[in-house]
Amino acid sequence: MIYLLVVLHIIVCLFLIGVVLLQQGKSADLAGAFGGQGSQTAFGPRGAANLLTRLTTWSAILFMLTSIGLTVLMARSSSSSVFSGEKAPVSAPAKK
């Protein structure tokens, strides 16, 4: 189960990287190249969400869910602690 979730997590990571890199920036027009904003508003025009933004949203949600799932599965599978093999340090009482 953990291996399947790790493979799914890697696939989602690569897909998310690809989708984010394919998106066009907000100032990708010719005016943005020279520092001008043109007639855009303060945060740029917001149209309807296209396919790439929807894919980004859903892949980010899948990334978070697989991350949480891996964390829960790894916590359940390993019952030992980082300090399980260490001996407790013996401290001597302070001298007065």
Phi and psi restraints in degrees (range 20) as a CNS / XPLOR table:
assign (resid 1 and name C) (resid 2 and name N)
       (resid 2 and name CA) (resid 2 and name C) 1.0 -66.3 20.0 2
assign (resid 2 and name N) (resid 2 and name CA)
       (resid 2 and name C) (resid 3 and name N) 1.0 -40.9 20.0 2
assign (resid 2 and name C) (resid 3 and name N)
       (resid 3 and name CA) (resid 3 and name C) 1.0 -64.6 20.0 2
assign (resid 3 and name N) (resid 3 and name CA)
       (resid 3 and name C) (resid 4 and name N) 1.0 -39.2 20.0 2
assign (resid 3 and name C) (resid 4 and name N)
       (resid 4 and name CA) (resid 4 and name C) 1.0 -63.4 20.0 2
assign (resid 4 and name N) (resid 4 and name CA)
       (resid 4 and name C) (resid 5 and name N) 1.0 -41.5 20.0 2
assign (resid 4 and name C) (resid 5 and name N)
       (resid 5 and name CA) (resid 5 and name C) 1.0 -70.0 20.0 2
assign (resid 5 and name N) (resid 5 and name CA)
       (resid 5 and name C) (resid 6 and name N) 1.0 -33.8 20.0 2
assign (resid 5 and name C) (resid 6 and name N)
       (resid 6 and name CA) (resid 6 and name C) 1.0 -66.6 20.0 2
assign (resid 6 and name N) (resid 6 and name CA)
       (resid 6 and name C) (resid 7 and name N) 1.0 -43.2 20.0 2
assign (resid 6 and name C) (resid 7 and name N)
       (resid 7 and name CA) (resid 7 and name C) 1.0 -63.6 20.0 2
assign (resid 7 and name N) (resid 7 and name CA)
       (resid 7 and name C) (resid 8 and name N) 1.0 -43.7 20.0 2
assign (resid 7 and name C) (resid 8 and name N)
       (resid 8 and name CA) (resid 8 and name C) 1.0 -63.2 20.0 2
assign (resid 8 and name N) (resid 8 and name CA)
       (resid 8 and name C) (resid 9 and name N) 1.0 -38.8 20.0 2
assign (resid 8 and name C) (resid 9 and name N)
       (resid 9 and name CA) (resid 9 and name C) 1.0 -64.9 20.0 2
assign (resid 9 and name N) (resid 9 and name CA)
       (resid 9 and name C) (resid 10 and name N) 1.0 -41.6 20.0 2
assign (resid 9 and name C) (resid 10 and name N)
       (resid 10 and name CA) (resid 10 and name C) 1.0 -66.4 20.0 2
assign (resid 10 and name N) (resid 10 and name CA)
       (resid 10 and name C) (resid 11 and name N) 1.0 -41.5 20.0 2
assign (resid 10 and name C) (resid 11 and name N)
       (resid 11 and name CA) (resid 11 and name C) 1.0 -62.8 20.0 2
assign (resid 11 and name N) (resid 11 and name CA)
       (resid 11 and name C) (resid 12 and name N) 1.0 -43.8 20.0 2
assign (resid 11 and name C) (resid 12 and name N)
       (resid 12 and name CA) (resid 12 and name C) 1.0 -64.5 20.0 2
assign (resid 12 and name N) (resid 12 and name CA)
       (resid 12 and name C) (resid 13 and name N) 1.0 -39.0 20.0 2
assign (resid 12 and name C) (resid 13 and name N)
       (resid 13 and name CA) (resid 13 and name C) 1.0 -61.0 20.0 2
assign (resid 13 and name N) (resid 13 and name CA)
       (resid 13 and name C) (resid 14 and name N) 1.0 -48.2 20.0 2
assign (resid 13 and name C) (resid 14 and name N)
       (resid 14 and name CA) (resid 14 and name C) 1.0 -65.1 20.0 2
assign (resid 14 and name N) (resid 14 and name CA)
       (resid 14 and name C) (resid 15 and name N) 1.0 -39.0 20.0 2
assign (resid 14 and name C) (resid 15 and name N)
       (resid 15 and name CA) (resid 15 and name C) 1.0 -65.6 20.0 2
assign (resid 15 and name N) (resid 15 and name CA)
       (resid 15 and name C) (resid 16 and name N) 1.0 -41.3 20.0 2
assign (resid 15 and name C) (resid 16 and name N)
       (resid 16 and name CA) (resid 16 and name C) 1.0 -65.0 20.0 2
assign (resid 16 and name N) (resid 16 and name CA)
       (resid 16 and name C) (resid 17 and name N) 1.0 -41.4 20.0 2
assign (resid 16 and name C) (resid 17 and name N)
       (resid 17 and name CA) (resid 17 and name C) 1.0 -61.7 20.0 2
assign (resid 17 and name N) (resid 17 and name CA)
       (resid 17 and name C) (resid 18 and name N) 1.0 -45.1 20.0 2
assign (resid 17 and name C) (resid 18 and name N)
       (resid 18 and name CA) (resid 18 and name C) 1.0 -63.5 20.0 2
assign (resid 18 and name N) (resid 18 and name CA)
       (resid 18 and name C) (resid 19 and name N) 1.0 -43.0 20.0 2
assign (resid 18 and name C) (resid 19 and name N)
       (resid 19 and name CA) (resid 19 and name C) 1.0 -67.5 20.0 2
assign (resid 19 and name N) (resid 19 and name CA)
       (resid 19 and name C) (resid 20 and name N) 1.0 -39.3 20.0 2
assign (resid 19 and name C) (resid 20 and name N)
       (resid 20 and name CA) (resid 20 and name C) 1.0 -66.7 20.0 2
assign (resid 20 and name N) (resid 20 and name CA)
       (resid 20 and name C) (resid 21 and name N) 1.0 -40.4 20.0 2
assign (resid 20 and name C) (resid 21 and name N)
       (resid 21 and name CA) (resid 21 and name C) 1.0 -71.3 20.0 2
assign (resid 21 and name N) (resid 21 and name CA)
       (resid 21 and name C) (resid 22 and name N) 1.0 -23.7 20.0 2
assign (resid 21 and name C) (resid 22 and name N)
       (resid 22 and name CA) (resid 22 and name C) 1.0 -78.6 20.0 2
assign (resid 22 and name N) (resid 22 and name CA)
       (resid 22 and name C) (resid 23 and name N) 1.0 -19.1 20.0 2
assign (resid 22 and name C) (resid 23 and name N)
       (resid 23 and name CA) (resid 23 and name C) 1.0 -71.4 20.0 2
assign (resid 23 and name N) (resid 23 and name CA)
       (resid 23 and name C) (resid 24 and name N) 1.0 149.0 20.0 2
assign (resid 23 and name C) (resid 24 and name N)
       (resid 24 and name CA) (resid 24 and name C) 1.0 -90.2 20.0 2
assign (resid 24 and name N) (resid 24 and name CA)
       (resid 24 and name C) (resid 25 and name N) 1.0 139.2 20.0 2
assign (resid 24 and name C) (resid 25 and name N)
       (resid 25 and name CA) (resid 25 and name C) 1.0 -69.7 20.0 2
assign (resid 25 and name N) (resid 25 and name CA)
       (resid 25 and name C) (resid 26 and name N) 1.0 165.6 20.0 2
assign (resid 25 and name C) (resid 26 and name N)
       (resid 26 and name CA) (resid 26 and name C) 1.0 -69.6 20.0 2
assign (resid 26 and name N) (resid 26 and name CA)
       (resid 26 and name C) (resid 27 and name N) 1.0 -30.5 20.0 2
assign (resid 26 and name C) (resid 27 and name N)
       (resid 27 and name CA) (resid 27 and name C) 1.0 -109.9 20.0 2
assign (resid 27 and name N) (resid 27 and name CA)
       (resid 27 and name C) (resid 28 and name N) 1.0 45.1 20.0 2
assign (resid 27 and name C) (resid 28 and name N)
       (resid 28 and name CA) (resid 28 and name C) 1.0 -88.9 20.0 2
assign (resid 28 and name N) (resid 28 and name CA)
       (resid 28 and name C) (resid 29 and name N) 1.0 2.5 20.0 2
assign (resid 28 and name C) (resid 29 and name N)
       (resid 29 and name CA) (resid 29 and name C) 1.0 -83.2 20.0 2
assign (resid 29 and name N) (resid 29 and name CA)
       (resid 29 and name C) (resid 30 and name N) 1.0 -177.0 20.0 2
assign (resid 29 and name C) (resid 30 and name N)
       (resid 30 and name CA) (resid 30 and name C) 1.0 -67.5 20.0 2
assign (resid 30 and name N) (resid 30 and name CA)
       (resid 30 and name C) (resid 31 and name N) 1.0 -35.3 20.0 2
assign (resid 30 and name C) (resid 31 and name N)
       (resid 31 and name CA) (resid 31 and name C) 1.0 -67.4 20.0 2
assign (resid 31 and name N) (resid 31 and name CA)
       (resid 31 and name C) (resid 32 and name N) 1.0 -32.3 20.0 2
assign (resid 31 and name C) (resid 32 and name N)
       (resid 32 and name CA) (resid 32 and name C) 1.0 -69.1 20.0 2
assign (resid 32 and name N) (resid 32 and name CA)
       (resid 32 and name C) (resid 33 and name N) 1.0 -26.3 20.0 2
assign (resid 32 and name C) (resid 33 and name N)
       (resid 33 and name CA) (resid 33 and name C) 1.0 -68.9 20.0 2
assign (resid 33 and name N) (resid 33 and name CA)
       (resid 33 and name C) (resid 34 and name N) 1.0 -28.8 20.0 2
assign (resid 33 and name C) (resid 34 and name N)
       (resid 34 and name CA) (resid 34 and name C) 1.0 -103.3 20.0 2
assign (resid 34 and name N) (resid 34 and name CA)
       (resid 34 and name C) (resid 35 and name N) 1.0 10.3 20.0 2
assign (resid 34 and name C) (resid 35 and name N)
       (resid 35 and name CA) (resid 35 and name C) 1.0 92.5 20.0 2
assign (resid 35 and name N) (resid 35 and name CA)
       (resid 35 and name C) (resid 36 and name N) 1.0 -2.5 20.0 2
assign (resid 35 and name C) (resid 36 and name N)
       (resid 36 and name CA) (resid 36 and name C) 1.0 -90.6 20.0 2
assign (resid 36 and name N) (resid 36 and name CA)
       (resid 36 and name C) (resid 37 and name N) 1.0 152.4 20.0 2
assign (resid 36 and name C) (resid 37 and name N)
       (resid 37 and name CA) (resid 37 and name C) 1.0 -103.7 20.0 2
assign (resid 37 and name N) (resid 37 and name CA)
       (resid 37 and name C) (resid 38 and name N) 1.0 -10.9 20.0 2
assign (resid 37 and name C) (resid 38 and name N)
       (resid 38 and name CA) (resid 38 and name C) 1.0 68.5 20.0 2
assign (resid 38 and name N) (resid 38 and name CA)
       (resid 38 and name C) (resid 39 and name N) 1.0 -135.3 20.0 2
assign (resid 38 and name C) (resid 39 and name N)
       (resid 39 and name CA) (resid 39 and name C) 1.0 -100.9 20.0 2
assign (resid 39 and name N) (resid 39 and name CA)
       (resid 39 and name C) (resid 40 and name N) 1.0 22.3 20.0 2
assign (resid 39 and name C) (resid 40 and name N)
       (resid 40 and name CA) (resid 40 and name C) 1.0 -77.3 20.0 2
assign (resid 40 and name N) (resid 40 and name CA)
       (resid 40 and name C) (resid 41 and name N) 1.0 159.1 20.0 2
assign (resid 40 and name C) (resid 41 and name N)
       (resid 41 and name CA) (resid 41 and name C) 1.0 -78.9 20.0 2
assign (resid 41 and name N) (resid 41 and name CA)
       (resid 41 and name C) (resid 42 and name N) 1.0 -175.4 20.0 2
assign (resid 41 and name C) (resid 42 and name N)
       (resid 42 and name CA) (resid 42 and name C) 1.0 -62.1 20.0 2
assign (resid 42 and name N) (resid 42 and name CA)
       (resid 42 and name C) (resid 43 and name N) 1.0 -38.0 20.0 2
assign (resid 42 and name C) (resid 43 and name N)
       (resid 43 and name CA) (resid 43 and name C) 1.0 -110.4 20.0 2
assign (resid 43 and name N) (resid 43 and name CA)
       (resid 43 and name C) (resid 44 and name N) 1.0 14.3 20.0 2
assign (resid 43 and name C) (resid 44 and name N)
       (resid 44 and name CA) (resid 44 and name C) 1.0 83.9 20.0 2
assign (resid 44 and name N) (resid 44 and name CA)
       (resid 44 and name C) (resid 45 and name N) 1.0 159.4 20.0 2
assign (resid 44 and name C) (resid 45 and name N)
       (resid 45 and name CA) (resid 45 and name C) 1.0 -72.0 20.0 2
assign (resid 45 and name N) (resid 45 and name CA)
       (resid 45 and name C) (resid 46 and name N) 1.0 141.5 20.0 2
assign (resid 45 and name C) (resid 46 and name N)
       (resid 46 and name CA) (resid 46 and name C) 1.0 -117.1 20.0 2
assign (resid 46 and name N) (resid 46 and name CA)
       (resid 46 and name C) (resid 47 and name N) 1.0 103.6 20.0 2
assign (resid 46 and name C) (resid 47 and name N)
       (resid 47 and name CA) (resid 47 and name C) 1.0 -92.0 20.0 2
assign (resid 47 and name N) (resid 47 and name CA)
       (resid 47 and name C) (resid 48 and name N) 1.0 -166.5 20.0 2
assign (resid 47 and name C) (resid 48 and name N)
       (resid 48 and name CA) (resid 48 and name C) 1.0 -69.0 20.0 2
assign (resid 48 and name N) (resid 48 and name CA)
       (resid 48 and name C) (resid 49 and name N) 1.0 146.1 20.0 2
assign (resid 48 and name C) (resid 49 and name N)
       (resid 49 and name CA) (resid 49 and name C) 1.0 -66.9 20.0 2
assign (resid 49 and name N) (resid 49 and name CA)
       (resid 49 and name C) (resid 50 and name N) 1.0 125.2 20.0 2
assign (resid 49 and name C) (resid 50 and name N)
       (resid 50 and name CA) (resid 50 and name C) 1.0 -87.9 20.0 2
assign (resid 50 and name N) (resid 50 and name CA)
       (resid 50 and name C) (resid 51 and name N) 1.0 -172.4 20.0 2
assign (resid 50 and name C) (resid 51 and name N)
       (resid 51 and name CA) (resid 51 and name C) 1.0 -65.4 20.0 2
assign (resid 51 and name N) (resid 51 and name CA)
       (resid 51 and name C) (resid 52 and name N) 1.0 -39.6 20.0 2
assign (resid 51 and name C) (resid 52 and name N)
       (resid 52 and name CA) (resid 52 and name C) 1.0 -66.3 20.0 2
assign (resid 52 and name N) (resid 52 and name CA)
       (resid 52 and name C) (resid 53 and name N) 1.0 -38.5 20.0 2
assign (resid 52 and name C) (resid 53 and name N)
       (resid 53 and name CA) (resid 53 and name C) 1.0 -69.7 20.0 2
assign (resid 53 and name N) (resid 53 and name CA)
       (resid 53 and name C) (resid 54 and name N) 1.0 -35.1 20.0 2
assign (resid 53 and name C) (resid 54 and name N)
       (resid 54 and name CA) (resid 54 and name C) 1.0 -67.0 20.0 2
assign (resid 54 and name N) (resid 54 and name CA)
       (resid 54 and name C) (resid 55 and name N) 1.0 -41.4 20.0 2
assign (resid 54 and name C) (resid 55 and name N)
       (resid 55 and name CA) (resid 55 and name C) 1.0 -64.7 20.0 2
assign (resid 55 and name N) (resid 55 and name CA)
       (resid 55 and name C) (resid 56 and name N) 1.0 -37.1 20.0 2
assign (resid 55 and name C) (resid 56 and name N)
       (resid 56 and name CA) (resid 56 and name C) 1.0 -64.1 20.0 2
assign (resid 56 and name N) (resid 56 and name CA)
       (resid 56 and name C) (resid 57 and name N) 1.0 -44.2 20.0 2
assign (resid 56 and name C) (resid 57 and name N)
       (resid 57 and name CA) (resid 57 and name C) 1.0 -61.8 20.0 2
assign (resid 57 and name N) (resid 57 and name CA)
       (resid 57 and name C) (resid 58 and name N) 1.0 -48.5 20.0 2
assign (resid 57 and name C) (resid 58 and name N)
       (resid 58 and name CA) (resid 58 and name C) 1.0 -70.0 20.0 2
assign (resid 58 and name N) (resid 58 and name CA)
       (resid 58 and name C) (resid 59 and name N) 1.0 -35.3 20.0 2
assign (resid 58 and name C) (resid 59 and name N)
       (resid 59 and name CA) (resid 59 and name C) 1.0 -71.3 20.0 2
assign (resid 59 and name N) (resid 59 and name CA)
       (resid 59 and name C) (resid 60 and name N) 1.0 -31.9 20.0 2
assign (resid 59 and name C) (resid 60 and name N)
       (resid 60 and name CA) (resid 60 and name C) 1.0 -67.1 20.0 2
assign (resid 60 and name N) (resid 60 and name CA)
       (resid 60 and name C) (resid 61 and name N) 1.0 -39.6 20.0 2
assign (resid 60 and name C) (resid 61 and name N)
       (resid 61 and name CA) (resid 61 and name C) 1.0 -63.9 20.0 2
assign (resid 61 and name N) (resid 61 and name CA)
       (resid 61 and name C) (resid 62 and name N) 1.0 -44.1 20.0 2
assign (resid 61 and name C) (resid 62 and name N)
       (resid 62 and name CA) (resid 62 and name C) 1.0 -63.5 20.0 2
assign (resid 62 and name N) (resid 62 and name CA)
       (resid 62 and name C) (resid 63 and name N) 1.0 -37.7 20.0 2
assign (resid 62 and name C) (resid 63 and name N)
       (resid 63 and name CA) (resid 63 and name C) 1.0 -61.7 20.0 2
assign (resid 63 and name N) (resid 63 and name CA)
       (resid 63 and name C) (resid 64 and name N) 1.0 -44.8 20.0 2
assign (resid 63 and name C) (resid 64 and name N)
       (resid 64 and name CA) (resid 64 and name C) 1.0 -65.9 20.0 2
assign (resid 64 and name N) (resid 64 and name CA)
       (resid 64 and name C) (resid 65 and name N) 1.0 -41.1 20.0 2
assign (resid 64 and name C) (resid 65 and name N)
       (resid 65 and name CA) (resid 65 and name C) 1.0 -66.7 20.0 2
assign (resid 65 and name N) (resid 65 and name CA)
       (resid 65 and name C) (resid 66 and name N) 1.0 -41.3 20.0 2
assign (resid 65 and name C) (resid 66 and name N)
       (resid 66 and name CA) (resid 66 and name C) 1.0 -69.0 20.0 2
assign (resid 66 and name N) (resid 66 and name CA)
       (resid 66 and name C) (resid 67 and name N) 1.0 -32.5 20.0 2
assign (resid 66 and name C) (resid 67 and name N)
       (resid 67 and name CA) (resid 67 and name C) 1.0 -65.0 20.0 2
assign (resid 67 and name N) (resid 67 and name CA)
       (resid 67 and name C) (resid 68 and name N) 1.0 -45.6 20.0 2
assign (resid 67 and name C) (resid 68 and name N)
       (resid 68 and name CA) (resid 68 and name C) 1.0 -64.9 20.0 2
assign (resid 68 and name N) (resid 68 and name CA)
       (resid 68 and name C) (resid 69 and name N) 1.0 -41.6 20.0 2
assign (resid 68 and name C) (resid 69 and name N)
       (resid 69 and name CA) (resid 69 and name C) 1.0 -62.6 20.0 2
assign (resid 69 and name N) (resid 69 and name CA)
       (resid 69 and name C) (resid 70 and name N) 1.0 -42.1 20.0 2
assign (resid 69 and name C) (resid 70 and name N)
       (resid 70 and name CA) (resid 70 and name C) 1.0 -65.2 20.0 2
assign (resid 70 and name N) (resid 70 and name CA)
       (resid 70 and name C) (resid 71 and name N) 1.0 -37.8 20.0 2
assign (resid 70 and name C) (resid 71 and name N)
       (resid 71 and name CA) (resid 71 and name C) 1.0 -64.1 20.0 2
assign (resid 71 and name N) (resid 71 and name CA)
       (resid 71 and name C) (resid 72 and name N) 1.0 -44.3 20.0 2
assign (resid 71 and name C) (resid 72 and name N)
       (resid 72 and name CA) (resid 72 and name C) 1.0 -66.6 20.0 2
assign (resid 72 and name N) (resid 72 and name CA)
       (resid 72 and name C) (resid 73 and name N) 1.0 -44.4 20.0 2
assign (resid 72 and name C) (resid 73 and name N)
       (resid 73 and name CA) (resid 73 and name C) 1.0 -66.1 20.0 2
assign (resid 73 and name N) (resid 73 and name CA)
       (resid 73 and name C) (resid 74 and name N) 1.0 -38.6 20.0 2
assign (resid 73 and name C) (resid 74 and name N)
       (resid 74 and name CA) (resid 74 and name C) 1.0 -70.5 20.0 2
assign (resid 74 and name N) (resid 74 and name CA)
       (resid 74 and name C) (resid 75 and name N) 1.0 -33.5 20.0 2
assign (resid 74 and name C) (resid 75 and name N)
       (resid 75 and name CA) (resid 75 and name C) 1.0 -68.6 20.0 2
assign (resid 75 and name N) (resid 75 and name CA)
       (resid 75 and name C) (resid 76 and name N) 1.0 -35.7 20.0 2
assign (resid 75 and name C) (resid 76 and name N)
       (resid 76 and name CA) (resid 76 and name C) 1.0 -75.1 20.0 2
assign (resid 76 and name N) (resid 76 and name CA)
       (resid 76 and name C) (resid 77 and name N) 1.0 -34.4 20.0 2
assign (resid 76 and name C) (resid 77 and name N)
       (resid 77 and name CA) (resid 77 and name C) 1.0 -77.3 20.0 2
assign (resid 77 and name N) (resid 77 and name CA)
       (resid 77 and name C) (resid 78 and name N) 1.0 -31.5 20.0 2
assign (resid 77 and name C) (resid 78 and name N)
       (resid 78 and name CA) (resid 78 and name C) 1.0 -104.7 20.0 2
assign (resid 78 and name N) (resid 78 and name CA)
       (resid 78 and name C) (resid 79 and name N) 1.0 113.7 20.0 2
assign (resid 78 and name C) (resid 79 and name N)
       (resid 79 and name CA) (resid 79 and name C) 1.0 -96.1 20.0 2
assign (resid 79 and name N) (resid 79 and name CA)
       (resid 79 and name C) (resid 80 and name N) 1.0 1.9 20.0 2
assign (resid 79 and name C) (resid 80 and name N)
       (resid 80 and name CA) (resid 80 and name C) 1.0 -96.2 20.0 2
assign (resid 80 and name N) (resid 80 and name CA)
       (resid 80 and name C) (resid 81 and name N) 1.0 160.4 20.0 2
assign (resid 80 and name C) (resid 81 and name N)
       (resid 81 and name CA) (resid 81 and name C) 1.0 -104.1 20.0 2
assign (resid 81 and name N) (resid 81 and name CA)
       (resid 81 and name C) (resid 82 and name N) 1.0 169.6 20.0 2
assign (resid 81 and name C) (resid 82 and name N)
       (resid 82 and name CA) (resid 82 and name C) 1.0 -65.8 20.0 2
assign (resid 82 and name N) (resid 82 and name CA)
       (resid 82 and name C) (resid 83 and name N) 1.0 -34.8 20.0 2
assign (resid 82 and name C) (resid 83 and name N)
       (resid 83 and name CA) (resid 83 and name C) 1.0 -95.1 20.0 2
assign (resid 83 and name N) (resid 83 and name CA)
       (resid 83 and name C) (resid 84 and name N) 1.0 17.0 20.0 2
assign (resid 83 and name C) (resid 84 and name N)
       (resid 84 and name CA) (resid 84 and name C) 1.0 -68.5 20.0 2
assign (resid 84 and name N) (resid 84 and name CA)
       (resid 84 and name C) (resid 85 and name N) 1.0 -28.9 20.0 2
assign (resid 84 and name C) (resid 85 and name N)
       (resid 85 and name CA) (resid 85 and name C) 1.0 -92.9 20.0 2
assign (resid 85 and name N) (resid 85 and name CA)
       (resid 85 and name C) (resid 86 and name N) 1.0 -5.2 20.0 2
assign (resid 85 and name C) (resid 86 and name N)
       (resid 86 and name CA) (resid 86 and name C) 1.0 -89.0 20.0 2
assign (resid 86 and name N) (resid 86 and name CA)
       (resid 86 and name C) (resid 87 and name N) 1.0 145.1 20.0 2
assign (resid 86 and name C) (resid 87 and name N)
       (resid 87 and name CA) (resid 87 and name C) 1.0 -89.8 20.0 2
assign (resid 87 and name N) (resid 87 and name CA)
       (resid 87 and name C) (resid 88 and name N) 1.0 148.0 20.0 2
assign (resid 87 and name C) (resid 88 and name N)
       (resid 88 and name CA) (resid 88 and name C) 1.0 -69.0 20.0 2
assign (resid 88 and name N) (resid 88 and name CA)
       (resid 88 and name C) (resid 89 and name N) 1.0 134.9 20.0 2
assign (resid 88 and name C) (resid 89 and name N)
       (resid 89 and name CA) (resid 89 and name C) 1.0 -69.2 20.0 2
assign (resid 89 and name N) (resid 89 and name CA)
       (resid 89 and name C) (resid 90 and name N) 1.0 138.7 20.0 2
assign (resid 89 and name C) (resid 90 and name N)
       (resid 90 and name CA) (resid 90 and name C) 1.0 -93.0 20.0 2
assign (resid 90 and name N) (resid 90 and name CA)
       (resid 90 and name C) (resid 91 and name N) 1.0 122.3 20.0 2
assign (resid 90 and name C) (resid 91 and name N)
       (resid 91 and name CA) (resid 91 and name C) 1.0 -108.6 20.0 2
assign (resid 91 and name N) (resid 91 and name CA)
       (resid 91 and name C) (resid 92 and name N) 1.0 137.6 20.0 2
assign (resid 91 and name C) (resid 92 and name N)
       (resid 92 and name CA) (resid 92 and name C) 1.0 -87.8 20.0 2
assign (resid 92 and name N) (resid 92 and name CA)
       (resid 92 and name C) (resid 93 and name N) 1.0 149.0 20.0 2
assign (resid 92 and name C) (resid 93 and name N)
       (resid 93 and name CA) (resid 93 and name C) 1.0 -66.7 20.0 2
assign (resid 93 and name N) (resid 93 and name CA)
       (resid 93 and name C) (resid 94 and name N) 1.0 150.4 20.0 2
assign (resid 93 and name C) (resid 94 and name N)
       (resid 94 and name CA) (resid 94 and name C) 1.0 -68.9 20.0 2
assign (resid 94 and name N) (resid 94 and name CA)
       (resid 94 and name C) (resid 95 and name N) 1.0 139.8 20.0 2
assign (resid 94 and name C) (resid 95 and name N)
       (resid 95 and name CA) (resid 95 and name C) 1.0 -86.4 20.0 2
assign (resid 95 and name N) (resid 95 and name CA)
       (resid 95 and name C) (resid 96 and name N) 1.0 141.6 20.0 2
